[in-house]
Amino acid sequence: MTLSNNHHPMLKLITVCQKIITNPYVGVLMSLLLILPSLYIILEDISIIRKEYLFLAIGIPLYLKSLNKIFDEILNSGNDRFK
């Protein structure tokens, strides 16, 4: 009986997770999932400090960073993409 040190499924899972995390479109989606519900709750009563302000403070920079990455990829790809 031989023991195998074959961890390929785990390595594949890790690489897929890394691709998902670094994908800017996932960043935009996650930031919108933070921003929109937070705004809805905050706008009910602005004068009360809530945890949603923290979600908003995290979501907006994530949204801007993800959009910046998407637009940089579009601008740096050249005109080949649109032909």
N, C-alpha and C positions, 0 to 999 in steps of 0.2 A: 504494500500500500504506500502510495506516495502522497506527500502533502504539496499542495500547489499554493504558490504565493501570487496567484493571479487575481488582481483587483481591478480588472478592466471595467466591470459594471459601475463600480464606485467612482473610478476616474472619469467615466463618461458622464455620470451624474454631476460631478463637480464641474466639468467643462461646460455642460449645458447650463448649470446655475450661474456660472460666471458670464456666459453669453447673455443670459436673461437680465442679469443685474446691470451689465454695462450697456445694454440696449437703450438708447435715448427715448425710444417710443414707450418703453415700459416706464421710464422715469416720468414722462409726461402723464401717462395714465395714473400712476401712483400719486403724483402730486395733485392731480385733479380730484382724485378720490379723497385726499386730505382737505383740499381747499373748499370744494363746493359744500359738503355737509357742514363744515366749520362756519362758513359764511352764513348759511341758512340759520344756524343756531345763534350766532352772534347778532344777527340783525333782528332777532326777536326782542332782545333787550340789550342795548349797547353798553349801558352803564354798569353791568355786572362783569367782573373779571372771571373768565372761565378758562378751562383747559383747552378750549378750541382756539384761543389766541396762540397757544403754543403750537398746535397743529398748523395753524395758518403761518406762523413764523418758520416752520420747517418746510411746509408745502410750497410756498412762493419761491424761495431760492432754488429748491429742487426743480420746480417747473421752469424757471429761467435758465438754469444750467442745462437742462435737457433740451430745451428749445435752441439754446446757443449751440449745442453740439450738433443738433440736426441741421441747423442752417449752415454751420461751418462745413459739414460734410457735403451739403448741396453746393456751396460756393467753391469748395476745393476740388470737387469731382470734375469740373470743366464742362465744356459744352457737349462732350460725347454722349452724355446721358440723355440729352433731349433730342438727339438725331434718330 
